[in-house]
């Protein structure tokens, strides 16, 4: 999954990567200097540059794509773990995992929120696409992510 999945042509993807890198660098510099108002202005410029590069409909698609990045990172993490034990994911399997995660983290308004991920439903949906070893690793990853979410929740209530 990458910008091709968001239907972004390579030449625009390069421009987006540069915009993103420049924005991250500027934001870091401003944050280090304690310049909050300038960060807001930088964010507004970045949003305007994204809209200019992608057009309004492309911008909406890109925003939807970026909402899925935390879920895509779960698939990337799983793929790395499985490759290290000699049971790599195929592209189709990776897409099936990502699609299941996105489907079960999408609310009724269409907003994707990884914190709302229904792991049980996602695991059930993808079980037929993975080997037993791959499924075991995904279940372990799910348990780890659930535990991390609980710890974060407990820390937030302190």
Secondary structure, 3 states (H helix, E strand, C coil): CCCCCCCCCHHHHHHHHHHHHHHHHHHHHHHHCCCHHHHHHHHHHHHHHHHHHHHHHHHHHHHHHHHCHHHHHHHHHHHHHHHHCCCCCCHHHHHHHHHHHHHCCECCCCCECHHHCCHHHHHHHHHHHCCHHHHHHHHHHHHHHHHHHHHHHHHHCC
